[in-house]
Amino acid sequence: MTEDAHTPTGRCVEPRESGDVGGDQISVGDISGAQGTAIGRNASATVVGSSVEAGAKIDARELRAALEELWQALDNSSLPGESKRRTSAAASNAIDGVEPDRVDDDGVIENVKKVGEVLKETNRAIAEGSSLWNAIKRLAPLLGPVVGGASVVAGWFGLPI
């Protein structure tokens, strides 16, 4: 028996490879770009991690504005002295990683994570609707495409978004 390969939408694709698996004839179509593909009887696949868009671009102007909003919210917060200093420094370093024509993705991400870590260490809730909450909500979708989604960014701050 020959089975045609189907896409997730149910559309048939042209078979590329065939093989005899335990008496069944299985044809496999174009599966490029797939994660966790499993083919055959009782096959399974597990995907660990987040799906990150290849070549995701960050709007430098928007990112810088969001980071400056985060820095300002931290500066105006009632965090204890050392926590305020550490979060402000990390936010400032993240801002420094954004130039009009280039974003240091890794540096920005590392420093935004540091801000989140320090905020979590304070065991203070971020009030919904506060300037800090709004800054994080603005920042999350901007960094999201390069880290696996806005919810990943929000998670660094312990927020459900």
Contact map, one row per residue, 1 for C-alpha under 8 A:
11100000000000000000000110000000000000000000000000000000000000000000000000000000000000000000000000000000000000000000000000000000000000000000000000000000000000000
11110000000000000000000111100000000000000000000000000000000000000000000000000000000000000000000000000000000000000000000000000000000000000000000000000000000000000
11111000000000000000000011100000000000000000000000000000000000000000000000000000000000000000000000000000000000000000000000000000000000000000000000000000000000000
01111100000110100000000001111000000000000000000000000000000000000000000000000000000000000000000000000000000000000000000000000000000000000000000000000000000000000
00111110000111100000000000111000000000000000000000000000000000000000000000000000000000000000000000000000000000000000000000000000000000000000000000000000000000000
00011111111110000000000000001000000000000000000000000000000000000000000000000000000000000000000000000000000000000000000000000000000000000000000000000000000000000
00001111111110000000000000000000000000000000000000000000000000000000000000000000000000000000000000000000000000000000000000000000000000000000000000000000000000000
00000111111000000000000000000000000000000000000000000000000000000000000000000000000000000000000000000000000000000000000000000000000000000000000000000000000000000
00000111111000000000000000000000000000000000000000000000000000000000000000000000000000000000000000000000000000000000000000000000000000000000000000000000000000000
00000111111100000000000000000000000000000000000000000000000000000000000000000000000000000000000000000000000000000000000000000000000000000000000000000000000000000
00000111111110000000000000000000000000000000000000000000000000000000000000000000000000000000000000000000000000000000000000000000000000000000000000000000000000000
00011110011111000000000000000000000000000000000000000000000000000000000000000000000000000000000000000000000000000000000000000000000000000000000000000000000000000
00011110001111100000000000001100000000000000000000000000000000000000000000000000000000000000000000000000000000000000000000000000000000000000000000000000000000000
00001000000111110000000000001100000000000000000000000000000000000000000000000000000000000000000000000000000000000000000000000000000000000000000000000000000000000
00011000000011111100000000111100000000000000000000000000000000000000000000000000000000000000000000000000000000000000000000000000000000000000000000000000000000000
00000000000001111100000000111100000000000000000000000000000000000000000000000000000000000000000000000000000000000000000000000000000000000000000000000000000000000
00000000000000111110000000111000000000000000000000000000000000000000000000000000000000000000000000000000000000000000000000000000000000000000000000000000000000000
00000000000000111111000011110000000000000000000000000000000000000000000000000000000000000000000000000000000000000000000000000000000000000000000000000000000000000
00000000000000001111100011100000000000000000000000000000000000000000000000000000000000000000000000000000000000000000000000000000000000000000000000000000000000000
00000000000000000111111111000000000000000000000000000000000000000000000000000000000000000000000000000000000000000000000000000000000000000000000000000000000000000
00000000000000000011111111000000000000010000000000000000000000000000000000000000000000000000000000000000000000000000000000000000000000000000000000000000000000000
00000000000000000001111100000000000000000000000000000000000000000000000000000000000000000000000000000000000000000000000000000000000000000000000000000000000000000
00000000000000000001111110000000000000000000000000000000000000000000000000000000000000000000000000000000000000000000000000000000000000000000000000000000000000000
11000000000000000001111111000000000000000000000000000000000000000000000000000000000000000000000000000000000000000000000000000000000000000000000000000000000000000
11100000000000000111101111100000000000000000000000000000000000000000000000000000000000000000000000000000000000000000000000000000000000000000000000000000000000000
01110000000000000111100111110000000000010000000000000000000000000000000000000000000000000000000000000000000000000000000000000000000000000000000000000000000000000
01111000000000111110000011111000000000000000000000000000000000000000000000000000000000000000000000000000000000000000000000000000000000000000000000000000000000000
00011000000000111100000001111110000000000000000000000000000000000000000000000000000000000000000000000000000000000000000000000000000000000000000000000000000000000
00011100000011111000000000111110000000000000000000000000000000000000000000000000000000000000000000000000000000000000000000000000000000000000000000000000000000000
00000000000011110000000000011111000000000000000000000000000000000000000000000000000000000000000000000000000000000000000000000000000000000000000000000000000000000
00000000000000000000000000011111110010000000000000000000000000000000000000000000000000000000000000000000000000000000000000000000000000000000000000000000000000000
00000000000000000000000000000111110000000000000000000000000000000000000000000000000000000000000000000000000000000000000000000000000000000000000000000000000000000
00000000000000000000000000000011111000000000000000000000000000000000000000000000000000000000000000000000000000000000000000000000000000000000000000000000000000000
00000000000000000000000000000011111110000000000000000000000000000000000000000000000000000000000000000000000000000000000000000000000000000000000000000000000000000
00000000000000000000000000000000111110000000001000000000000000000000000000000000000000000000000000000000000000000000000000000000000000000000000000000000000000000
00000000000000000000000000000000011111000000111000000000000000000000000000000000000000000000000000000000000000000000000000000000000000000000000000000000000000000
00000000000000000000000000000010011111100001100000000000000000000000000000000000000000000000000000000000000000000000000000000000000000000000000000000000000000000
00000000000000000000000000000000000111110011100000000000000000000000000000000000000000000000000000000000000000000000000000000000000000000000000000000000000000000
00000000000000000000000000000000000011111011000000000000000000000000000000000000000000000000000000000000000000000000000000000000000000000000000000000000000000000
00000000000000000000100001000000000001111110000000000000000000000000000000000000000000000000000000000000000000000000000000000000000000000000000000000000000000000
00000000000000000000000000000000000000111110000000000000000000000000000000000000000000000000000000000000000000000000000000000000000000000000000000000000000000000
00000000000000000000000000000000000000011111000000000000000000000000000000000000000000000000000000000000000000000000000000000000000000000000000000000000000000000
00000000000000000000000000000000000001111111100000000000000000000000000000000000000000000000000000000000000000000000000000000000000000000000000000000000000000000
00000000000000000000000000000000000011100111110000000000000000000000000000000000000000000000000000000000000000000000000000000000000000000000000000000000000000000
00000000000000000000000000000000000111000011111000000000000000000000000000000000000000000000000000000000000000000000000000000000000000000000000000000000000000000
00000000000000000000000000000000000100000001111100000000000000000000000000000000000000000000000000000000000000000000000000000000000000000000000000000000000000000
00000000000000000000000000000000001100000000111110000000000000000000000000000000000000000000000000000000000000000000000000000000000000000000000000000000000000000
00000000000000000000000000000000000000000000011111000000000000000000000000000000000000000000000000000000000000000000000000000000000000000000000000000000000000000
00000000000000000000000000000000000000000000001111100000000000000000000000000000000000000000000000000000000000000000000000000000000000000000000000000000000000000
00000000000000000000000000000000000000000000000111110000000000000000000000000000000000000000000000000000000000000000000000000000000000000000000000111000000000000
00000000000000000000000000000000000000000000000011111000000000000000000000000000000000000000000000000000000000000000000000000000000000000000000000010000000000000
00000000000000000000000000000000000000000000000001111101000000000000000000000000000000000000000000000000000000000000000000000000000000000000000011111000000000000
00000000000000000000000000000000000000000000000000111111000000000000000000000000000000000000000000000000000000000000000000000000000000000000000011010000000000000
00000000000000000000000000000000000000000000000000011111000000000000000000000000000000000000000000000000000000000000000000000000000000000000000000000000000000000
00000000000000000000000000000000000000000000000000001111100000000000000000000000000000000000000000000000000000000000000000000000000000000000000000000000000000000
00000000000000000000000000000000000000000000000000011111110000000000000000000000000000000000000000000000000000000000000000000000000000000000000011000000000000000
00000000000000000000000000000000000000000000000000000011111000000000000000000000000000000000000000000000000000000000000000000000000000000000000011000000000000000
00000000000000000000000000000000000000000000000000000001111100100000000000000000000000000000000000000010000000000000000000000000000000000000011010000000000000000
00000000000000000000000000000000000000000000000000000000111111100000000000000000000000000000000000000000000000000000000000000000000000000000010000000000000000000
00000000000000000000000000000000000000000000000000000000011111110000000000000000000000000000000001111110000000000000000000000000000000000000000000000000000000000
00000000000000000000000000000000000000000000000000000000001111111000000000000000000000000000000000010000000000000000000000000000000000000000000000000000000000000
00000000000000000000000000000000000000000000000000000000001111111100000000000000000000000000000000000000000000000000000000000000000000000000010000000000000000000
00000000000000000000000000000000000000000000000000000000011111111110000000000000000000000000000001000000000000000000000000000000000000000010011000000000000000000
00000000000000000000000000000000000000000000000000000000000111111111000000000000000000000000001001000000000000000000000000000000000000000000000000000000000000000
00000000000000000000000000000000000000000000000000000000000011111111100000000000000000000000000000000000000000000000000000000000000000000000000000000000000000000
00000000000000000000000000000000000000000000000000000000000001111111110000000000000000000000000000000000000000000000000000000000000000100110000000000000000000000
00000000000000000000000000000000000000000000000000000000000000111111111000000000000000000010011000000000000000000000000000000000000000100010000000000000000000000
00000000000000000000000000000000000000000000000000000000000000011111111100000000000000000011001000000000000000000000000000000000000000000000000000000000000000000
00000000000000000000000000000000000000000000000000000000000000001111111110000000000000000000000000000000000000000000000000000000000000100000000000000000000000000
00000000000000000000000000000000000000000000000000000000000000000111111111000000000000000010000000000000000000000000000000000000000100110000000000000000000000000
00000000000000000000000000000000000000000000000000000000000000000011111111100000000000110011000000000000000000000000000000000000000000000000000000000000000000000
00000000000000000000000000000000000000000000000000000000000000000001111111110000000000000000000000000000000000000000000000000000000000000000000000000000000000000
00000000000000000000000000000000000000000000000000000000000000000000111111111000000000000000000000000000000000000000000000000000001100100000000000000000000000000
00000000000000000000000000000000000000000000000000000000000000000000011111111010000100110000000000000000000000000000000000000000000100000000000000000000000000000
00000000000000000000000000000000000000000000000000000000000000000000001111111000000100010000000000000000000000000000000000000000000000000000000000000000000000000
00000000000000000000000000000000000000000000000000000000000000000000000111111100000000000000000000000000000000000000000000000000000000000000000000000000000000000
00000000000000000000000000000000000000000000000000000000000000000000000011111110000100000000000000000000000000000000000000000000000100000000000000000000000000000
00000000000000000000000000000000000000000000000000000000000000000000000000011111000000000000000000000000000000000000000000000000000000000000000000000000000000000
00000000000000000000000000000000000000000000000000000000000000000000000001001111101100000000000000000000000000000000000001000000000000000000000000000000000000000
00000000000000000000000000000000000000000000000000000000000000000000000000000111111100000000000000000000000000000000000000000000000000000000000000000000000000000
00000000000000000000000000000000000000000000000000000000000000000000000000000011111110000000000000000000000000000000000000000000000000000000000000000000000000000
00000000000000000000000000000000000000000000000000000000000000000000000000000001111111000000000000000000000000000000000000000000000000000000000000000000000000000
00000000000000000000000000000000000000000000000000000000000000000000000000000011111111100000000000000000000000000000011001000000000000000000000000000000000000000
00000000000000000000000000000000000000000000000000000000000000000000000001101011111111110000000000000000000000000000000000000000000000000000000000000000000000000
00000000000000000000000000000000000000000000000000000000000000000000000000000000111111111000000000000000000000000000000000000000000000000000000000000000000000000
00000000000000000000000000000000000000000000000000000000000000000000000000000000011111111100000000000000000000000010010000000000000000000000000000000000000000000
00000000000000000000000000000000000000000000000000000000000000000000001001000000001111111110000000000000000000000110011000000000000000000000000000000000000000000
00000000000000000000000000000000000000000000000000000000000000000000001001100000000111111111000000000000000000000010000000000000000000000000000000000000000000000
00000000000000000000000000000000000000000000000000000000000000000000000000000000000011111111100000000000000000000000000000000000000000000000000000000000000000000
00000000000000000000000000000000000000000000000000000000000000000000000000000000000001111111110000000000000000110110000000000000000000000000000000000000000000000
00000000000000000000000000000000000000000000000000000000000000000011011000000000000000111111111000000000000000110010000000000000000000000000000000000000000000000
00000000000000000000000000000000000000000000000000000000000000000001001000000000000000011111111100000000000000000000000000000000000000000000000000000000000000000
00000000000000000000000000000000000000000000000000000000000000000000000000000000000000001111111110000000001100100000000000000000000000000000000000000000000000000
00000000000000000000000000000000000000000000000000000000000000000010000000000000000000000111111111000000001111110000000000000000000000000000000000000000000000000
00000000000000000000000000000000000000000000000000000000000000010011000000000000000000000011111111000000000100000000000000000000000000000000000000000000000000000
00000000000000000000000000000000000000000000000000000000000000000000000000000000000000000001111111100000000000000000000000000000000000000000000000000000000000000
00000000000000000000000000000000000000000000000000000000000000000000000000000000000000000000111111100011101100000000000000000000000000000000000000000000000000000
00000000000000000000000000000000000000000000000000000000000100110000000000000000000000000000011111110111000100000000000000000000000000000000000000000000000000000
00000000000000000000000000000000000000000000000000000000000100000000000000000000000000000000000111111110000000000000000000000000000000000000000000000000000000000
00000000000000000000000000000000000000000000000000000000000110000000000000000000000000000000000001111110000000000000000000000000000000000000000000000000000000000
00000000000000000000000000000000000000000000000000000000000100000000000000000000000000000000000000111110000000000000000000000000000000000000000000000000000000000
00000000000000000000000000000000000000000000000000000000000100000000000000000000000000000000000001111111000000000000000000000000000000000000000000000000000000000
00000000000000000000000000000000000000000000000000000000010100000000000000000000000000000000000011111111100100000000000000000000000000000000000000000000000000000
00000000000000000000000000000000000000000000000000000000000000000000000000000000000000000000000011000111111100000000000000000000000000000000000000000000000000000
00000000000000000000000000000000000000000000000000000000000000000000000000000000000000000000000010000011111110000000000000000000000000000000000001000000000000000
00000000000000000000000000000000000000000000000000000000000000000000000000000000000000000000000000000001111111000000000000000000000000000000000000000000000000000
00000000000000000000000000000000000000000000000000000000000000000000000000000000000000000000110010000001111111100000000000000000000000000000000000000000000000000
00000000000000000000000000000000000000000000000000000000000000000000000000000000000000000000111011000011111111110000000000000000000000000000000000000000000000000
00000000000000000000000000000000000000000000000000000000000000000000000000000000000000000000010000000000111111111000000000000000000000000000001000000000000000000
00000000000000000000000000000000000000000000000000000000000000000000000000000000000000000000010000000000011111111100000000000000000000000000000000000000000000000
00000000000000000000000000000000000000000000000000000000000000000000000000000000000000000110110000000000001111111110000000000000000000000000000000000000000000000
00000000000000000000000000000000000000000000000000000000000000000000000000000000000000000110010000000000000111111111000000000000000000000000000000000000000000000
00000000000000000000000000000000000000000000000000000000000000000000000000000000000000000000000000000000000011111111100000000000000000000000000000000000000110000
00000000000000000000000000000000000000000000000000000000000000000000000000000000000000100100000000000000000001111111110000000000000000000000000000000000000000000
00000000000000000000000000000000000000000000000000000000000000000000000000000000000001110110000000000000000000111111111000000000000000000000000000000000000010000
00000000000000000000000000000000000000000000000000000000000000000000000000000000000000000000000000000000000000011111111100000000000000000000000000000000000111000
00000000000000000000000000000000000000000000000000000000000000000000000000000000000000000000000000000000000000001111111110000000000000000000000000000000000110000
00000000000000000000000000000000000000000000000000000000000000000000000000000000001001100000000000000000000000000111111111000000000000000000000000000000000000000
00000000000000000000000000000000000000000000000000000000000000000000000000000000001000100000000000000000000000000011111111110000000000000000000000000000000010000
00000000000000000000000000000000000000000000000000000000000000000000000000000000000000000000000000000000000000000001111111110000000000000000000000000000000011000
00000000000000000000000000000000000000000000000000000000000000000000000000000000000000000000000000000000000000000000111111100000000000000000000000000000000000000
00000000000000000000000000000000000000000000000000000000000000000000000000000010001000000000000000000000000000000000011111110000000000000000000000000000000000000
00000000000000000000000000000000000000000000000000000000000000000000000000000000000000000000000000000000000000000000001111111000000000000000000000000000000000000
00000000000000000000000000000000000000000000000000000000000000000000000000000000000000000000000000000000000000000000001101111100000000000000000000000000000000000
00000000000000000000000000000000000000000000000000000000000000000000000000000000000000000000000000000000000000000000000000111110000000000000000000000000000000000
00000000000000000000000000000000000000000000000000000000000000000000000000000000000000000000000000000000000000000000000000011111010110000000000000000000000000100
00000000000000000000000000000000000000000000000000000000000000000000000000000000000000000000000000000000000000000000000000001111110110000000000000000000000000000
00000000000000000000000000000000000000000000000000000000000000000000000000000000000000000000000000000000000000000000000000000111110011000000000000000000000000000
00000000000000000000000000000000000000000000000000000000000000000000000000000000000000000000000000000000000000000000000000000011111011000000000000000000000000000
00000000000000000000000000000000000000000000000000000000000000000000000000000000000000000000000000000000000000000000000000000111111111000000000000000000000000000
00000000000000000000000000000000000000000000000000000000000000000000000010000000000000000000000000000000000000000000000000000000111111100000000000000000000000000
00000000000000000000000000000000000000000000000000000000000000000000010011001000000000000000000000000000000000000000000000000110011111110000000000000000000000000
00000000000000000000000000000000000000000000000000000000000000000000000000000000000000000000000000000000000000000000000000000111111111111000000000000000000000000
00000000000000000000000000000000000000000000000000000000000000000000000000000000000000000000000000000000000000000000000000000001111111111100000000000000000000000
00000000000000000000000000000000000000000000000000000000000000000110110010000000000000000000000000000000000000000000000000000000001111111110000000000000000000000
00000000000000000000000000000000000000000000000000000000000000000000010000000000000000000000000000000000000000000000000000000000000111111111000000000000010000000
00000000000000000000000000000000000000000000000000000000000000000000000000000000000000000000000000000000000000000000000000000000000011111111100000000000010000001
00000000000000000000000000000000000000000000000000000000000000000100000000000000000000000000000000000000000000000000000000000000000001111111110000000000000000000
00000000000000000000000000000000000000000000000000000000000000100110000000000000000000000000000000000000000000000000000000000000000000111111111000000000000000000
00000000000000000000000000000000000000000000000000000000000000000000000000000000000000000000000000000000000000000000000000000000000000011111111100001111110000000
00000000000000000000000000000000000000000000000000000000000000000000000000000000000000000000000000000000000000000000000000000000000000001111111110001100000000000
00000000000000000000000000000000000000000000000000000000011001100000000000000000000000000000000000000000000000000000000000000000000000000111111110000100000000000
00000000000000000000000000000000000000000000000000000000010000100000000000000000000000000000000000000000000010000000000000000000000000000011111111101100100000000
00000000000000000000000000000000000000000000000000000000000000000000000000000000000000000000000000000000000000000000000000000000000000000001111111111111100000000
00000000000000000000000000000000000000000000000000011001110000000000000000000000000000000000000000000000000000000000000000000000000000000000111111111100000000000
00000000000000000000000000000000000000000000000000011001100000000000000000000000000000000000000000000000100000000000000000000000000000000000001111111000000000000
00000000000000000000000000000000000000000000000001010000000000000000000000000000000000000000000000000000000000000000000000000000000000000000001111111001100000000
00000000000000000000000000000000000000000000000001111000000000000000000000000000000000000000000000000000000000000000000000000000000000000000000111111101000000000
00000000000000000000000000000000000000000000000001010000000000000000000000000000000000000000000000000000000000000000000000000000000000000001101111111111100000000
00000000000000000000000000000000000000000000000000000000000000000000000000000000000000000000000000000000000000000000000000000000000000000001111110011111110000001
00000000000000000000000000000000000000000000000000000000000000000000000000000000000000000000000000000000000000000000000000000000000000000001000100001111111000011
00000000000000000000000000000000000000000000000000000000000000000000000000000000000000000000000000000000000000000000000000000000000000000001000100111111111100000
00000000000000000000000000000000000000000000000000000000000000000000000000000000000000000000000000000000000000000000000000000000000000000001001100101111111110000
00000000000000000000000000000000000000000000000000000000000000000000000000000000000000000000000000000000000000000000000000000000000000011001000000000111111111111
00000000000000000000000000000000000000000000000000000000000000000000000000000000000000000000000000000000000000000000000000000000000000000000000000000011111111110
00000000000000000000000000000000000000000000000000000000000000000000000000000000000000000000000000000000000000001001100000000000000000000000000000000001111111100
00000000000000000000000000000000000000000000000000000000000000000000000000000000000000000000000000000000000000001011101100000000000000000000000000000000111111100
00000000000000000000000000000000000000000000000000000000000000000000000000000000000000000000000000000000000000000001000100000000000000000000000000000000011111110
00000000000000000000000000000000000000000000000000000000000000000000000000000000000000000000000000000000000000000000000000000100000000000000000000000000011111111
00000000000000000000000000000000000000000000000000000000000000000000000000000000000000000000000000000000000000000000000000000000000000000000000000000010011001111
00000000000000000000000000000000000000000000000000000000000000000000000000000000000000000000000000000000000000000000000000000000000000001000000000000110010000111
